[in-house]
C-alpha cells in the first residue's frame, strides 16, 4: 500500500496504472483519453473528492495522451486543421471552467450531479448516432482505398479532408463555438474536453470516428496543460479554505503511465474496430456512470 501526498489516497501502488491501462485502451479508440471514467473511479473508489481531483485528471491526460497522438500521426489519421480549431475554442473555456469548479462546485455531491448530467448528454447523443446511416465509401477499387486522411485544408470558414475516398467538411466557426462551450464544461469536470468533443464531432458535424480521434486527443492534451497551470496558480489563494486544489502529481503520474501504454495500444487497434462497436460500448459505459451519479444526488 502507498499513500499519495496531496490527495491522501491510500491504495496499492500499481492499481492506478492498471485501471488507467484498462480504461484508455478502449476509450482512446474513440478519441477519448478516459479521464471521464477515471474521475468517477477516484471519487467513488479512492475517495478523492476535492477540486484537486479535476486537476489530477489533467496530469493523467498530459502523461498519457502523447503516445496515442503519436500512433495516430504515424498511421496518417491526424487531422491537423480540426485539431487546431478545437484547441482554439476549448482553451479559453478551460480557464472559465476551472474557476467555476473551485468557486461554485467544490461540494462532491453537487459535482456528481453536474458530472452525471454531462455524461448523460454524451451517452444519449452517442446512442442516437448509432441509428444514423453513415456516408457510403466512394466506389473505388479496394486496393486504392487507404485507411488514412488525405487532402486536409483549413480556410476562414471551413475545414475538410478526404478519408476512404469520401470528402468530409465542417464549419470552423461552428466547431469553434461548440469547442468554447465544451471547454467550460471540461475545465469544470477536469477531462480536457475530448470526452465531450469527440462524440459531438461525430454526431453534430458528421465526421467519421476513425478520423476525429487523433485531433480530439491532441486538443485534450493541450487544454489539460492549460488546466494544470491554472489550478496550480490559483491554489495559493485558497490555502486557508481547507480544500486541496493543486494536482496530486504522483497519483496523476501513476494513472498517466498506465494510460500512455493503453492509448498507444488503443490507437493501434482502432482501425480493426467498426465505428458502431466503438460508439455502442462507449454509450453503455457513459450511461451507467451518469445514471449512478444522478441517482446518488437524489438518494
ChimeraX commands (.cxc) that place a marker at each C-alpha (Angstrom):
marker #1 position 0.00,0.00,0.00 radius 0.5
marker #1 position 1.06,3.58,-0.64 radius 0.5
marker #1 position -0.34,6.95,0.45 radius 0.5
marker #1 position -0.34,9.69,-2.16 radius 0.5
marker #1 position 0.64,13.04,-0.59 radius 0.5
marker #1 position -1.82,15.68,-1.78 radius 0.5
marker #1 position -4.96,13.59,-2.23 radius 0.5
marker #1 position -4.39,11.45,0.87 radius 0.5
marker #1 position -5.45,8.40,-1.16 radius 0.5
marker #1 position -4.16,5.11,0.22 radius 0.5
marker #1 position -4.13,2.20,-2.22 radius 0.5
marker #1 position -1.90,-0.34,-3.94 radius 0.5
marker #1 position 0.87,1.42,-5.90 radius 0.5
marker #1 position 0.05,-0.49,-9.10 radius 0.5
marker #1 position -3.74,-0.02,-9.03 radius 0.5
marker #1 position -3.92,3.47,-10.67 radius 0.5
marker #1 position -1.72,2.35,-13.58 radius 0.5
marker #1 position -3.66,-0.87,-14.17 radius 0.5
marker #1 position -7.04,0.88,-14.06 radius 0.5
marker #1 position -5.84,3.59,-16.44 radius 0.5
marker #1 position -4.40,0.97,-18.80 radius 0.5
marker #1 position -7.70,-0.90,-19.00 radius 0.5
marker #1 position -9.77,2.26,-19.50 radius 0.5
marker #1 position -7.56,4.08,-22.00 radius 0.5
marker #1 position -7.02,1.03,-24.23 radius 0.5
marker #1 position -10.70,1.11,-25.03 radius 0.5
marker #1 position -11.61,4.81,-24.86 radius 0.5
marker #1 position -8.69,6.02,-26.99 radius 0.5
marker #1 position -10.19,4.20,-29.99 radius 0.5
marker #1 position -12.90,6.87,-29.96 radius 0.5
marker #1 position -10.60,9.84,-29.36 radius 0.5
marker #1 position -11.31,9.94,-25.62 radius 0.5
marker #1 position -8.50,9.83,-23.07 radius 0.5
marker #1 position -10.58,8.04,-20.45 radius 0.5
marker #1 position -10.28,10.80,-17.85 radius 0.5
marker #1 position -14.07,11.00,-17.64 radius 0.5
marker #1 position -14.09,7.42,-16.29 radius 0.5
marker #1 position -11.04,7.89,-14.07 radius 0.5
marker #1 position -12.78,10.72,-12.26 radius 0.5
marker #1 position -15.65,8.50,-11.01 radius 0.5
marker #1 position -13.07,5.88,-10.01 radius 0.5
marker #1 position -11.16,8.44,-7.94 radius 0.5
marker #1 position -14.31,9.81,-6.30 radius 0.5
marker #1 position -16.18,6.56,-5.62 radius 0.5
marker #1 position -13.38,4.00,-5.14 radius 0.5
marker #1 position -10.39,6.02,-3.92 radius 0.5
marker #1 position -12.42,8.61,-2.01 radius 0.5
marker #1 position -10.69,11.58,-3.66 radius 0.5
marker #1 position -13.48,14.19,-3.83 radius 0.5
marker #1 position -12.00,17.71,-3.62 radius 0.5
marker #1 position -11.35,20.12,-6.51 radius 0.5
marker #1 position -7.83,18.66,-6.80 radius 0.5
marker #1 position -9.35,15.55,-8.38 radius 0.5
marker #1 position -10.05,17.62,-11.51 radius 0.5
marker #1 position -6.50,18.95,-11.77 radius 0.5
marker #1 position -5.13,15.44,-11.11 radius 0.5
marker #1 position -7.13,14.20,-14.07 radius 0.5
marker #1 position -5.34,16.81,-16.18 radius 0.5
marker #1 position -1.98,15.35,-15.10 radius 0.5
marker #1 position -3.15,11.95,-16.31 radius 0.5
marker #1 position -4.00,13.44,-19.73 radius 0.5
marker #1 position -0.63,15.16,-20.06 radius 0.5
marker #1 position 1.34,11.99,-19.35 radius 0.5
marker #1 position -0.88,9.53,-21.23 radius 0.5
marker #1 position -2.05,11.26,-24.41 radius 0.5
marker #1 position 1.21,11.81,-26.39 radius 0.5
marker #1 position 1.60,8.09,-27.12 radius 0.5
marker #1 position -1.87,7.92,-28.67 radius 0.5
marker #1 position -1.37,11.09,-30.69 radius 0.5
marker #1 position 1.93,9.72,-31.98 radius 0.5
marker #1 position 0.28,6.49,-33.08 radius 0.5
marker #1 position -2.47,8.32,-34.99 radius 0.5
marker #1 position 0.15,10.55,-36.58 radius 0.5
marker #1 position 2.17,7.51,-37.67 radius 0.5
marker #1 position -0.92,5.97,-39.26 radius 0.5
marker #1 position -1.75,9.25,-41.07 radius 0.5
marker #1 position -5.10,9.74,-39.35 radius 0.5
marker #1 position -4.27,13.01,-37.61 radius 0.5
marker #1 position -6.47,15.84,-38.97 radius 0.5
marker #1 position -4.40,18.90,-38.10 radius 0.5
marker #1 position -6.92,21.58,-39.23 radius 0.5
marker #1 position -9.54,20.00,-36.99 radius 0.5
marker #1 position -7.11,19.70,-34.06 radius 0.5
marker #1 position -6.10,23.37,-34.10 radius 0.5
marker #1 position -9.71,24.55,-34.47 radius 0.5
marker #1 position -10.76,22.51,-31.44 radius 0.5
marker #1 position -7.82,23.79,-29.40 radius 0.5
marker #1 position -8.56,27.43,-30.29 radius 0.5
marker #1 position -12.10,27.04,-28.98 radius 0.5
marker #1 position -11.61,24.90,-25.87 radius 0.5
marker #1 position -8.52,26.61,-24.47 radius 0.5
marker #1 position -10.20,29.80,-23.17 radius 0.5
marker #1 position -13.16,27.76,-21.91 radius 0.5
marker #1 position -10.94,25.60,-19.70 radius 0.5
marker #1 position -9.91,28.61,-17.61 radius 0.5
marker #1 position -13.54,29.61,-17.09 radius 0.5
marker #1 position -14.47,26.04,-16.15 radius 0.5
marker #1 position -11.66,25.74,-13.61 radius 0.5
marker #1 position -12.86,28.91,-11.91 radius 0.5
marker #1 position -16.43,27.55,-11.75 radius 0.5
marker #1 position -15.23,24.23,-10.28 radius 0.5
marker #1 position -13.34,25.85,-7.40 radius 0.5
marker #1 position -15.85,28.56,-6.51 radius 0.5
marker #1 position -19.25,27.03,-7.22 radius 0.5
marker #1 position -18.91,23.22,-7.32 radius 0.5
marker #1 position -16.50,22.26,-4.51 radius 0.5
marker #1 position -19.05,20.00,-2.80 radius 0.5
marker #1 position -18.71,16.42,-4.11 radius 0.5
marker #1 position -22.49,15.84,-4.04 radius 0.5
marker #1 position -23.23,18.79,-6.31 radius 0.5
marker #1 position -20.28,17.94,-8.50 radius 0.5
marker #1 position -21.60,14.39,-9.01 radius 0.5
marker #1 position -24.92,15.75,-10.27 radius 0.5
marker #1 position -23.10,18.06,-12.67 radius 0.5
marker #1 position -20.88,15.23,-13.92 radius 0.5
marker #1 position -23.85,12.88,-14.24 radius 0.5
marker #1 position -25.82,15.31,-16.40 radius 0.5
marker #1 position -22.84,15.95,-18.68 radius 0.5
marker #1 position -22.22,12.24,-19.14 radius 0.5
marker #1 position -25.93,11.54,-19.70 radius 0.5
marker #1 position -25.98,14.03,-22.56 radius 0.5
marker #1 position -22.92,12.44,-24.16 radius 0.5
marker #1 position -24.36,8.93,-23.85 radius 0.5
marker #1 position -27.72,9.86,-25.39 radius 0.5
marker #1 position -26.02,11.59,-28.33 radius 0.5
marker #1 position -23.90,8.52,-28.99 radius 0.5
marker #1 position -26.88,6.17,-28.88 radius 0.5
marker #1 position -28.84,8.36,-31.29 radius 0.5
marker #1 position -25.86,8.42,-33.61 radius 0.5
marker #1 position -25.83,4.61,-33.74 radius 0.5
marker #1 position -29.04,4.72,-35.77 radius 0.5
marker #1 position -27.76,7.27,-38.25 radius 0.5
marker #1 position -26.67,5.99,-41.61 radius 0.5
marker #1 position -23.03,6.68,-42.38 radius 0.5
marker #1 position -21.77,8.08,-45.66 radius 0.5
marker #1 position -21.09,5.43,-48.22 radius 0.5
marker #1 position -17.49,4.97,-49.21 radius 0.5
marker #1 position -16.51,6.02,-52.71 radius 0.5
marker #1 position -16.77,3.36,-55.38 radius 0.5
marker #1 position -13.04,2.79,-55.68 radius 0.5
marker #1 position -11.18,-0.49,-56.04 radius 0.5
marker #1 position -10.26,-1.84,-52.56 radius 0.5
marker #1 position -6.57,-1.67,-53.31 radius 0.5
marker #1 position -6.84,2.08,-53.99 radius 0.5
marker #1 position -8.65,2.93,-50.73 radius 0.5
marker #1 position -6.28,3.76,-47.90 radius 0.5
marker #1 position -7.28,3.93,-44.24 radius 0.5
marker #1 position -5.77,7.40,-43.82 radius 0.5
marker #1 position -6.58,11.10,-44.03 radius 0.5
marker #1 position -5.61,12.96,-47.22 radius 0.5
marker #1 position -6.10,16.42,-48.72 radius 0.5
marker #1 position -6.71,18.31,-45.43 radius 0.5
marker #1 position -7.47,22.03,-45.69 radius 0.5
marker #1 position -8.32,24.88,-43.35 radius 0.5
marker #1 position -9.97,28.07,-44.59 radius 0.5
marker #1 position -11.52,31.02,-42.78 radius 0.5
marker #1 position -14.98,29.47,-42.66 radius 0.5
marker #1 position -14.46,25.79,-43.36 radius 0.5
marker #1 position -12.16,22.81,-42.86 radius 0.5
marker #1 position -12.18,19.42,-44.53 radius 0.5
marker #1 position -10.33,16.32,-45.69 radius 0.5
marker #1 position -10.73,13.05,-47.58 radius 0.5
marker #1 position -10.99,9.67,-45.86 radius 0.5
marker #1 position -11.52,6.33,-47.59 radius 0.5
marker #1 position -12.44,8.07,-50.83 radius 0.5
marker #1 position -15.10,10.29,-49.19 radius 0.5
marker #1 position -14.73,14.04,-48.73 radius 0.5
marker #1 position -15.81,15.48,-45.36 radius 0.5
marker #1 position -16.17,19.10,-44.32 radius 0.5
marker #1 position -17.40,21.24,-41.43 radius 0.5
marker #1 position -17.76,24.87,-40.37 radius 0.5
marker #1 position -14.74,26.21,-38.49 radius 0.5
marker #1 position -16.98,28.76,-36.75 radius 0.5
marker #1 position -19.42,26.05,-35.66 radius 0.5
marker #1 position -16.69,23.80,-34.30 radius 0.5
marker #1 position -15.01,26.76,-32.62 radius 0.5
marker #1 position -18.16,27.88,-30.79 radius 0.5
marker #1 position -19.05,24.35,-29.66 radius 0.5
marker #1 position -15.45,23.90,-28.53 radius 0.5
marker #1 position -15.70,27.00,-26.36 radius 0.5
marker #1 position -18.76,25.63,-24.56 radius 0.5
marker #1 position -17.10,22.23,-24.25 radius 0.5
marker #1 position -14.01,23.91,-22.81 radius 0.5
marker #1 position -16.04,25.46,-19.99 radius 0.5
marker #1 position -17.60,22.09,-19.12 radius 0.5
marker #1 position -14.29,20.27,-19.48 radius 0.5
marker #1 position -12.43,22.74,-17.30 radius 0.5
marker #1 position -15.02,22.16,-14.60 radius 0.5
marker #1 position -15.04,18.40,-14.95 radius 0.5
marker #1 position -11.28,18.01,-15.33 radius 0.5
marker #1 position -11.24,16.00,-18.57 radius 0.5
marker #1 position -9.64,18.29,-21.14 radius 0.5
marker #1 position -12.66,18.26,-23.48 radius 0.5
marker #1 position -12.10,15.18,-25.62 radius 0.5
marker #1 position -14.75,13.10,-23.86 radius 0.5
marker #1 position -17.37,15.64,-24.90 radius 0.5
marker #1 position -15.89,16.95,-28.13 radius 0.5
marker #1 position -15.26,13.59,-29.80 radius 0.5
marker #1 position -18.92,12.48,-29.66 radius 0.5
marker #1 position -20.07,15.92,-30.79 radius 0.5
marker #1 position -17.76,15.89,-33.80 radius 0.5
marker #1 position -19.34,12.60,-34.81 radius 0.5
marker #1 position -22.96,13.41,-34.04 radius 0.5
marker #1 position -23.24,17.13,-34.86 radius 0.5
marker #1 position -20.67,17.55,-37.62 radius 0.5
marker #1 position -20.98,14.06,-39.15 radius 0.5
marker #1 position -17.25,13.37,-39.16 radius 0.5
marker #1 position -16.11,9.70,-39.10 radius 0.5
marker #1 position -14.98,8.44,-35.70 radius 0.5
marker #1 position -11.82,6.92,-37.15 radius 0.5
marker #1 position -10.58,10.38,-38.17 radius 0.5
marker #1 position -11.53,12.60,-35.23 radius 0.5
marker #1 position -9.78,10.51,-32.56 radius 0.5
marker #1 position -6.28,11.93,-33.02 radius 0.5
marker #1 position -7.48,15.54,-33.19 radius 0.5
marker #1 position -9.68,15.13,-30.11 radius 0.5
marker #1 position -6.82,13.64,-28.11 radius 0.5
marker #1 position -4.41,16.39,-29.16 radius 0.5
marker #1 position -6.95,19.02,-28.15 radius 0.5
marker #1 position -7.38,17.32,-24.79 radius 0.5
marker #1 position -3.62,17.25,-24.27 radius 0.5
marker #1 position -3.13,20.97,-24.87 radius 0.5
marker #1 position -6.14,22.08,-22.84 radius 0.5
marker #1 position -5.04,19.79,-19.99 radius 0.5
marker #1 position -1.71,21.62,-19.82 radius 0.5
marker #1 position -3.62,24.89,-19.53 radius 0.5
marker #1 position -5.85,23.39,-16.84 radius 0.5
marker #1 position -2.92,22.23,-14.70 radius 0.5
marker #1 position -1.26,25.64,-14.95 radius 0.5
marker #1 position -4.46,27.43,-13.92 radius 0.5
marker #1 position -5.23,25.16,-10.96 radius 0.5
marker #1 position -1.64,25.43,-9.75 radius 0.5
marker #1 position -1.63,29.22,-9.99 radius 0.5
marker #1 position -4.90,29.73,-8.11 radius 0.5
marker #1 position -4.14,27.16,-5.37 radius 0.5
marker #1 position -2.35,29.66,-3.06 radius 0.5
marker #1 position -5.43,31.89,-2.98 radius 0.5
marker #1 position -7.45,29.05,-1.45 radius 0.5
marker #1 position -4.80,27.85,1.01 radius 0.5
marker #1 position -6.92,28.78,4.02 radius 0.5
marker #1 position -10.09,27.12,2.74 radius 0.5
marker #1 position -9.02,23.59,3.65 radius 0.5
marker #1 position -9.55,22.43,0.05 radius 0.5
marker #1 position -6.82,20.69,-1.96 radius 0.5
marker #1 position -6.73,22.38,-5.37 radius 0.5
marker #1 position -3.22,21.68,-6.74 radius 0.5
marker #1 position -2.97,18.35,-8.59 radius 0.5
marker #1 position -1.64,15.22,-6.92 radius 0.5
marker #1 position 1.32,14.82,-9.28 radius 0.5
marker #1 position 2.26,11.36,-8.06 radius 0.5
marker #1 position -1.24,9.93,-8.39 radius 0.5
marker #1 position -1.81,11.62,-11.74 radius 0.5
marker #1 position 1.55,10.36,-12.96 radius 0.5
marker #1 position 0.73,6.77,-12.00 radius 0.5
marker #1 position -2.55,6.99,-13.89 radius 0.5
marker #1 position -0.65,8.52,-16.80 radius 0.5
marker #1 position 1.90,5.69,-17.05 radius 0.5
marker #1 position -0.86,3.13,-17.50 radius 0.5
marker #1 position -2.78,5.44,-19.77 radius 0.5
marker #1 position 0.20,6.03,-22.06 radius 0.5
marker #1 position 0.50,2.32,-22.80 radius 0.5
marker #1 position -3.25,1.93,-23.15 radius 0.5
marker #1 position -3.60,4.82,-25.60 radius 0.5
marker #1 position -0.85,3.54,-27.83 radius 0.5
marker #1 position -2.46,0.11,-27.95 radius 0.5
marker #1 position -5.94,1.58,-28.44 radius 0.5
marker #1 position -4.83,3.80,-31.31 radius 0.5
marker #1 position -3.19,0.78,-32.91 radius 0.5
marker #1 position -6.33,-1.34,-32.56 radius 0.5
marker #1 position -8.79,1.31,-33.72 radius 0.5
marker #1 position -8.54,0.52,-37.42 radius 0.5
marker #1 position -9.72,-3.02,-36.72 radius 0.5
marker #1 position -12.88,-1.94,-34.86 radius 0.5
marker #1 position -16.09,-0.76,-36.52 radius 0.5
marker #1 position -17.41,2.70,-35.66 radius 0.5
marker #1 position -20.68,1.23,-34.34 radius 0.5
marker #1 position -18.87,-1.06,-31.90 radius 0.5
marker #1 position -16.81,1.84,-30.53 radius 0.5
marker #1 position -19.90,4.02,-30.09 radius 0.5
marker #1 position -22.05,1.27,-28.58 radius 0.5
marker #1 position -19.62,0.30,-25.83 radius 0.5
marker #1 position -18.80,3.93,-25.03 radius 0.5
marker #1 position -22.51,4.70,-24.75 radius 0.5
marker #1 position -23.18,1.88,-22.28 radius 0.5
marker #1 position -20.28,2.80,-20.03 radius 0.5
marker #1 position -21.08,6.51,-20.04 radius 0.5
marker #1 position -24.79,5.97,-19.32 radius 0.5
marker #1 position -24.02,3.61,-16.44 radius 0.5
marker #1 position -21.80,6.15,-14.70 radius 0.5
marker #1 position -24.12,9.09,-15.39 radius 0.5
marker #1 position -27.27,7.39,-14.05 radius 0.5
marker #1 position -25.38,6.23,-10.96 radius 0.5
marker #1 position -24.24,9.77,-10.12 radius 0.5
marker #1 position -27.65,11.34,-10.73 radius 0.5
marker #1 position -29.37,8.77,-8.51 radius 0.5
marker #1 position -26.77,9.32,-5.77 radius 0.5
marker #1 position -27.57,13.03,-5.74 radius 0.5
marker #1 position -31.28,12.40,-5.06 radius 0.5
marker #1 position -30.86,9.43,-2.72 radius 0.5
marker link #1:1,2 radius 0.2
marker link #1:2,3 radius 0.2
marker link #1:3,4 radius 0.2
marker link #1:4,5 radius 0.2
marker link #1:5,6 radius 0.2
marker link #1:6,7 radius 0.2
marker link #1:7,8 radius 0.2
marker link #1:8,9 radius 0.2
marker link #1:9,10 radius 0.2
marker link #1:10,11 radius 0.2
marker link #1:11,12 radius 0.2
marker link #1:12,13 radius 0.2
marker link #1:13,14 radius 0.2
marker link #1:14,15 radius 0.2
marker link #1:15,16 radius 0.2
marker link #1:16,17 radius 0.2
marker link #1:17,18 radius 0.2
marker link #1:18,19 radius 0.2
marker link #1:19,20 radius 0.2
marker link #1:20,21 radius 0.2
marker link #1:21,22 radius 0.2
marker link #1:22,23 radius 0.2
marker link #1:23,24 radius 0.2
marker link #1:24,25 radius 0.2
marker link #1:25,26 radius 0.2
marker link #1:26,27 radius 0.2
marker link #1:27,28 radius 0.2
marker link #1:28,29 radius 0.2
marker link #1:29,30 radius 0.2
marker link #1:30,31 radius 0.2
marker link #1:31,32 radius 0.2
marker link #1:32,33 radius 0.2
marker link #1:33,34 radius 0.2
marker link #1:34,35 radius 0.2
marker link #1:35,36 radius 0.2
marker link #1:36,37 radius 0.2
marker link #1:37,38 radius 0.2
marker link #1:38,39 radius 0.2
marker link #1:39,40 radius 0.2
marker link #1:40,41 radius 0.2
marker link #1:41,42 radius 0.2
marker link #1:42,43 radius 0.2
marker link #1:43,44 radius 0.2
marker link #1:44,45 radius 0.2
marker link #1:45,46 radius 0.2
marker link #1:46,47 radius 0.2
marker link #1:47,48 radius 0.2
marker link #1:48,49 radius 0.2
marker link #1:49,50 radius 0.2
marker link #1:50,51 radius 0.2
marker link #1:51,52 radius 0.2
marker link #1:52,53 radius 0.2
marker link #1:53,54 radius 0.2
marker link #1:54,55 radius 0.2
marker link #1:55,56 radius 0.2
marker link #1:56,57 radius 0.2
marker link #1:57,58 radius 0.2
marker link #1:58,59 radius 0.2
marker link #1:59,60 radius 0.2
marker link #1:60,61 radius 0.2
marker link #1:61,62 radius 0.2
marker link #1:62,63 radius 0.2
marker link #1:63,64 radius 0.2
marker link #1:64,65 radius 0.2
marker link #1:65,66 radius 0.2
marker link #1:66,67 radius 0.2
marker link #1:67,68 radius 0.2
marker link #1:68,69 radius 0.2
marker link #1:69,70 radius 0.2
marker link #1:70,71 radius 0.2
marker link #1:71,72 radius 0.2
marker link #1:72,73 radius 0.2
marker link #1:73,74 radius 0.2
marker link #1:74,75 radius 0.2
marker link #1:75,76 radius 0.2
marker link #1:76,77 radius 0.2
marker link #1:77,78 radius 0.2
marker link #1:78,79 radius 0.2
marker link #1:79,80 radius 0.2
marker link #1:80,81 radius 0.2
marker link #1:81,82 radius 0.2
marker link #1:82,83 radius 0.2
marker link #1:83,84 radius 0.2
marker link #1:84,85 radius 0.2
marker link #1:85,86 radius 0.2
marker link #1:86,87 radius 0.2
marker link #1:87,88 radius 0.2
marker link #1:88,89 radius 0.2
marker link #1:89,90 radius 0.2
marker link #1:90,91 radius 0.2
marker link #1:91,92 radius 0.2
marker link #1:92,93 radius 0.2
marker link #1:93,94 radius 0.2
marker link #1:94,95 radius 0.2
marker link #1:95,96 radius 0.2
marker link #1:96,97 radius 0.2
marker link #1:97,98 radius 0.2
marker link #1:98,99 radius 0.2
marker link #1:99,100 radius 0.2
marker link #1:100,101 radius 0.2
marker link #1:101,102 radius 0.2
marker link #1:102,103 radius 0.2
marker link #1:103,104 radius 0.2
marker link #1:104,105 radius 0.2
marker link #1:105,106 radius 0.2
marker link #1:106,107 radius 0.2
marker link #1:107,108 radius 0.2
marker link #1:108,109 radius 0.2
marker link #1:109,110 radius 0.2
marker link #1:110,111 radius 0.2
marker link #1:111,112 radius 0.2
marker link #1:112,113 radius 0.2
marker link #1:113,114 radius 0.2
marker link #1:114,115 radius 0.2
marker link #1:115,116 radius 0.2
marker link #1:116,117 radius 0.2
marker link #1:117,118 radius 0.2
marker link #1:118,119 radius 0.2
marker link #1:119,120 radius 0.2
marker link #1:120,121 radius 0.2
marker link #1:121,122 radius 0.2
marker link #1:122,123 radius 0.2
marker link #1:123,124 radius 0.2
marker link #1:124,125 radius 0.2
marker link #1:125,126 radius 0.2
marker link #1:126,127 radius 0.2
marker link #1:127,128 radius 0.2
marker link #1:128,129 radius 0.2
marker link #1:129,130 radius 0.2
marker link #1:130,131 radius 0.2
marker link #1:131,132 radius 0.2
marker link #1:132,133 radius 0.2
marker link #1:133,134 radius 0.2
marker link #1:134,135 radius 0.2
marker link #1:135,136 radius 0.2
marker link #1:136,137 radius 0.2
marker link #1:137,138 radius 0.2
marker link #1:138,139 radius 0.2
marker link #1:139,140 radius 0.2
marker link #1:140,141 radius 0.2
marker link #1:141,142 radius 0.2
marker link #1:142,143 radius 0.2
marker link #1:143,144 radius 0.2
marker link #1:144,145 radius 0.2
marker link #1:145,146 radius 0.2
marker link #1:146,147 radius 0.2
marker link #1:147,148 radius 0.2
marker link #1:148,149 radius 0.2
marker link #1:149,150 radius 0.2
marker link #1:150,151 radius 0.2
marker link #1:151,152 radius 0.2
marker link #1:152,153 radius 0.2
marker link #1:153,154 radius 0.2
marker link #1:154,155 radius 0.2
marker link #1:155,156 radius 0.2
marker link #1:156,157 radius 0.2
marker link #1:157,158 radius 0.2
marker link #1:158,159 radius 0.2
marker link #1:159,160 radius 0.2
marker link #1:160,161 radius 0.2
marker link #1:161,162 radius 0.2
marker link #1:162,163 radius 0.2
marker link #1:163,164 radius 0.2
marker link #1:164,165 radius 0.2
marker link #1:165,166 radius 0.2
marker link #1:166,167 radius 0.2
marker link #1:167,168 radius 0.2
marker link #1:168,169 radius 0.2
marker link #1:169,170 radius 0.2
marker link #1:170,171 radius 0.2
marker link #1:171,172 radius 0.2
marker link #1:172,173 radius 0.2
marker link #1:173,174 radius 0.2
marker link #1:174,175 radius 0.2
marker link #1:175,176 radius 0.2
marker link #1:176,177 radius 0.2
marker link #1:177,178 radius 0.2
marker link #1:178,179 radius 0.2
marker link #1:179,180 radius 0.2
marker link #1:180,181 radius 0.2
marker link #1:181,182 radius 0.2
marker link #1:182,183 radius 0.2
marker link #1:183,184 radius 0.2
marker link #1:184,185 radius 0.2
marker link #1:185,186 radius 0.2
marker link #1:186,187 radius 0.2
marker link #1:187,188 radius 0.2
marker link #1:188,189 radius 0.2
marker link #1:189,190 radius 0.2
marker link #1:190,191 radius 0.2
marker link #1:191,192 radius 0.2
marker link #1:192,193 radius 0.2
marker link #1:193,194 radius 0.2
marker link #1:194,195 radius 0.2
marker link #1:195,196 radius 0.2
marker link #1:196,197 radius 0.2
marker link #1:197,198 radius 0.2
marker link #1:198,199 radius 0.2
marker link #1:199,200 radius 0.2
marker link #1:200,201 radius 0.2
marker link #1:201,202 radius 0.2
marker link #1:202,203 radius 0.2
marker link #1:203,204 radius 0.2
marker link #1:204,205 radius 0.2
marker link #1:205,206 radius 0.2
marker link #1:206,207 radius 0.2
marker link #1:207,208 radius 0.2
marker link #1:208,209 radius 0.2
marker link #1:209,210 radius 0.2
marker link #1:210,211 radius 0.2
marker link #1:211,212 radius 0.2
marker link #1:212,213 radius 0.2
marker link #1:213,214 radius 0.2
marker link #1:214,215 radius 0.2
marker link #1:215,216 radius 0.2
marker link #1:216,217 radius 0.2
marker link #1:217,218 radius 0.2
marker link #1:218,219 radius 0.2
marker link #1:219,220 radius 0.2
marker link #1:220,221 radius 0.2
marker link #1:221,222 radius 0.2
marker link #1:222,223 radius 0.2
marker link #1:223,224 radius 0.2
marker link #1:224,225 radius 0.2
marker link #1:225,226 radius 0.2
marker link #1:226,227 radius 0.2
marker link #1:227,228 radius 0.2
marker link #1:228,229 radius 0.2
marker link #1:229,230 radius 0.2
marker link #1:230,231 radius 0.2
marker link #1:231,232 radius 0.2
marker link #1:232,233 radius 0.2
marker link #1:233,234 radius 0.2
marker link #1:234,235 radius 0.2
marker link #1:235,236 radius 0.2
marker link #1:236,237 radius 0.2
marker link #1:237,238 radius 0.2
marker link #1:238,239 radius 0.2
marker link #1:239,240 radius 0.2
marker link #1:240,241 radius 0.2
marker link #1:241,242 radius 0.2
marker link #1:242,243 radius 0.2
marker link #1:243,244 radius 0.2
marker link #1:244,245 radius 0.2
marker link #1:245,246 radius 0.2
marker link #1:246,247 radius 0.2
marker link #1:247,248 radius 0.2
marker link #1:248,249 radius 0.2
marker link #1:249,250 radius 0.2
marker link #1:250,251 radius 0.2
marker link #1:251,252 radius 0.2
marker link #1:252,253 radius 0.2
marker link #1:253,254 radius 0.2
marker link #1:254,255 radius 0.2
marker link #1:255,256 radius 0.2
marker link #1:256,257 radius 0.2
marker link #1:257,258 radius 0.2
marker link #1:258,259 radius 0.2
marker link #1:259,260 radius 0.2
marker link #1:260,261 radius 0.2
marker link #1:261,262 radius 0.2
marker link #1:262,263 radius 0.2
marker link #1:263,264 radius 0.2
marker link #1:264,265 radius 0.2
marker link #1:265,266 radius 0.2
marker link #1:266,267 radius 0.2
marker link #1:267,268 radius 0.2
marker link #1:268,269 radius 0.2
marker link #1:269,270 radius 0.2
marker link #1:270,271 radius 0.2
marker link #1:271,272 radius 0.2
marker link #1:272,273 radius 0.2
marker link #1:273,274 radius 0.2
marker link #1:274,275 radius 0.2
marker link #1:275,276 radius 0.2
marker link #1:276,277 radius 0.2
marker link #1:277,278 radius 0.2
marker link #1:278,279 radius 0.2
marker link #1:279,280 radius 0.2
marker link #1:280,281 radius 0.2
marker link #1:281,282 radius 0.2
marker link #1:282,283 radius 0.2
marker link #1:283,284 radius 0.2
marker link #1:284,285 radius 0.2
marker link #1:285,286 radius 0.2
marker link #1:286,287 radius 0.2
marker link #1:287,288 radius 0.2
marker link #1:288,289 radius 0.2
marker link #1:289,290 radius 0.2
marker link #1:290,291 radius 0.2
marker link #1:291,292 radius 0.2
marker link #1:292,293 radius 0.2
marker link #1:293,294 radius 0.2
marker link #1:294,295 radius 0.2
marker link #1:295,296 radius 0.2
marker link #1:296,297 radius 0.2
marker link #1:297,298 radius 0.2
marker link #1:298,299 radius 0.2
view
